[in-house]
Amino acid sequence: MLTAALIFLIAALGSAASGRANTLKTEQSELAQRSAVGSHKMSEFFERASTIVELGGRNYSFVDYYGGDAYGDRGHLPLKAKPTDQIVERVNQDLAHMGRMYADRIGAAAFIDVSGVTNAAVIHGKPVVADKLPQNSRTAPYFQPVFGVSPGVVRQSRPYRSPTVGDWVISSGTQVLMPDHVKHAMVHFEITVEGFRRELDGGYGHLLVVDAATGAVVIDSASPQQNGQPLGDPGNHRFTPLVGQWQDAGLMKVDGRQAAYHRVPSEVGNDNHWYVVTVAPAAPGPFTGVGVLPGIVVLTAALIIVYAVIMLRKSQSALVRAANTDPLTGLRNRRRLEADLAVLLPKCTEDDPLYLTLSDLNGFKAYNDTLGHPVGDTLLARLGQRLSDAVQGRGGAYRIGGDEFCVVARASDVDSPDALIALVSQALREDHDRVPVTASHGLVVLPQETSDLIAAMSLVDRRMYQQKHAERVRAER
């Protein structure tokens, strides 16, 4: 017994250690995946912003603004003294259109002359009137970098507080590609830092964007960046001593908690060098992942709950079936007929109506009196089965009481009302030598004749008894 106890103890300790290690490893894998996803989201957003600006630099409206024929001569552009109102309007429209591609991300878009004069601008999708346009943008942080590179290169600045938008933004700008290859103007977008944060705030956990040079937190996915507030978490310096040792991706510990980082790839012209970092919500404790006995208890309880739920559902299903099934014939009963019609009536149309038939057996009382009630019950069960087989694939069969049967069928599933009555009539027929049994029928077309459940049942009942009366009169004659 002692040996067995020791074996169980060693096995339990080994299982506990293994469980803890696996839990920590799983957490590391999840953290690494989150940081990689965040890095990809940031890189993808930079690329999209760069693509939009690059397309703006090739826009013919900006070429025409300087008097060049965008579709004609590609030689030297003779500058016009003043562009036409039509060209200015087209420039504003194109700027607004590009801004609307990311309406909640792009704060401002501008078309700026090499002299520093802003030719046109759009703020939050609305054009700026001419007398409000800035006249000297040469000192802006994005101006010299954009004109300092070759045409076609997109420059993306580090975050700065925009006097135009009022929040922290990142400029994405490029020179307009002119036919004379002269630097005439640039296209410049101010993308809000809040726009970058929203890219991270998408169910990937708590993510931080850390500057690769300083270790400062630039963006916190859980903290909206609005109203010109300081970037990220200015009081957070826990990454400053670590960031210089980071590779492209890796794992680490911060304040006793596991963490992962992943470098954001940056293209030529992007001044931002970032890492995306994610930190576990809590430090691992001595019992993290250790739960052999609780695991057994939970598993046992779960099995009991699953078993109880299965048995409860089986019991409920049995009760529902019993409440909606005729015990003698196995057909659906009157309760089920009313429930089905309540669902089917609102869905049927004049183009695809619903047929409701009601049948009452003729001669069944004589059959019962002559052959006995047990034989009569057997006949009802047999006729119910025939009726179910006859309308299978065409509609549903019901026994709503005594010797009354109903059928509900869509018009598209049967050839005609007469064909449906013929099927029902043949099924509810017993050619007994002494006491033959037939049926009288009534039929209504829904919703043409009525769309009310009670009215439908009343009408079909009346028609069935009209036929029964007519057949009785013929028989008497």
Protein Blocks (a to p, Z undefined) as FASTA:
>chain_A
ZZmmmmmmmmmmmmmmmmmmmmmmmmmmmmmmmmmmmmmmmmmmmmmmmmmmmmmmmpmk
lmmmnopafklcfbdcdddfbdcfklmmmmmmmmmmmmmmmmmlmmbdcdddfkopafbd
ceehiacdfklpcfbfklpmklmmmmmpcehiacdddddddfknopacdddddddddfkl
pafbdcdddddfklmmmmmmnonajaddddfklopafbdfklcceehiaehjlklcklmm
mmmmpcfbdcddeehiacddddddddehiabdcddddddfbdcdfkgoiafkmmmmmmmm
mmmmmmmmmmmmmmmmmmmmmmmccfklopacfklmmmmmmmmmmmpcfklccddddddd
ehklmmmmmnojklmmmmmmmmmmmmmmmmgokaccddebhjaccddddfklpfblklmm
mmmmmmmcccdfklccdddddddddfkloccfklmmmmmmmmmmmmmmmmmmmmmZZ
